[in-house]
Amino acid sequence: MGFDGAAVVRPPNNPYIADWVARQRRINGPATMIAKHNAARPMLSQLRSGKMLCMLVDQKLREGIAVPFFGRGRYDHARARGARTQDRRAVS
């Protein structure tokens, strides 16, 4: 059920948790996970191959733009918000 492509992620610091999180992400998402550090070349390779590239924005934020989320205030990524307001594809 996965997608043909890759996701750019920030792996958790704990390697055991990182393995578990990666397995969970692969259940319904892309099989390839690209660590965010030194990710430029693998990202370009995915795009040049015509494959999908996902940016997983699942980190807890302590700063950003405050937005309502299921009735609770949460922070949004300012860059993703800017992309949405400029009619580009970015979902957070």
C-alpha positions as CSV (number, residue, x, y, z in Angstrom):
1,M,0.0,0.0,0.0
2,G,3.1,2.3,0.1
3,F,3.8,5.0,-2.3
4,D,6.6,5.0,-4.9
5,G,8.9,7.7,-3.6
6,A,10.6,8.8,-0.4
7,A,10.0,10.8,2.7
8,V,12.4,13.3,4.3
9,V,12.4,12.7,8.1
10,R,14.2,13.6,11.3
11,P,14.9,10.3,12.9
12,P,14.4,10.1,16.7
13,N,17.6,10.2,18.7
14,N,17.0,6.7,20.3
15,P,17.9,4.1,17.6
16,Y,15.3,1.6,18.9
17,I,12.5,4.2,18.7
18,A,13.9,5.3,15.3
19,D,13.5,1.8,13.9
20,W,10.0,1.4,15.3
21,V,8.9,4.8,14.0
22,A,10.4,4.0,10.5
23,R,8.4,0.7,10.4
24,Q,5.2,2.5,11.3
25,R,5.7,5.2,8.7
26,R,6.3,2.5,6.0
27,I,3.0,0.8,6.6
28,N,1.0,3.3,4.6
29,G,3.8,5.6,3.3
30,P,6.9,5.4,1.1
31,A,9.4,2.7,1.8
32,T,12.4,5.0,1.5
33,M,13.2,7.4,4.4
34,I,15.8,10.1,3.8
35,A,17.4,11.6,6.9
36,K,17.1,15.4,6.8
37,H,20.9,15.9,7.2
38,N,22.6,15.8,3.8
39,A,19.3,15.1,2.1
40,A,19.7,17.4,-0.9
41,R,21.2,14.8,-3.3
42,P,18.8,12.0,-2.4
43,M,15.8,14.4,-2.7
44,L,16.9,15.6,-6.2
45,S,17.4,11.9,-7.2
46,Q,13.8,11.1,-6.2
47,L,12.4,14.1,-8.1
48,R,14.5,13.5,-11.2
49,S,13.2,9.9,-11.2
50,G,9.7,11.2,-11.3
51,K,8.9,9.8,-7.9
52,M,7.0,11.4,-5.0
53,L,8.8,13.2,-2.3
54,C,7.2,13.7,1.1
55,M,8.2,16.0,3.9
56,L,7.1,14.6,7.2
57,V,6.4,17.6,9.5
58,D,5.6,15.7,12.7
59,Q,7.8,17.3,15.2
60,K,6.5,19.1,18.3
61,L,7.1,22.8,17.8
62,R,7.8,25.4,20.4
63,E,7.6,28.4,18.0
64,G,5.8,29.3,14.8
65,I,2.4,30.5,13.9
66,A,-0.4,29.6,16.4
67,V,-3.3,27.9,14.7
68,P,-6.4,26.0,16.0
69,F,-6.1,22.2,15.6
70,F,-9.1,20.1,16.8
71,G,-10.1,22.9,19.2
72,R,-6.6,23.3,20.7
73,G,-3.9,25.9,19.9
74,R,-0.9,24.4,18.1
75,Y,2.1,25.9,16.3
76,D,2.3,25.7,12.5
77,H,5.5,25.8,10.4
78,A,5.8,29.3,9.1
79,R,7.4,28.0,5.8
80,A,4.6,25.6,5.2
81,R,2.0,28.3,5.9
82,G,3.7,30.6,3.5
83,A,3.6,27.9,0.7
84,R,-0.1,27.4,1.3
85,T,-0.8,31.2,1.1
86,Q,1.1,31.3,-2.2
87,D,-1.0,28.5,-3.8
88,R,1.8,25.9,-3.7
89,R,1.6,22.3,-2.5
90,A,2.5,22.1,1.2
91,V,0.5,20.4,3.8
92,S,1.2,20.4,7.5
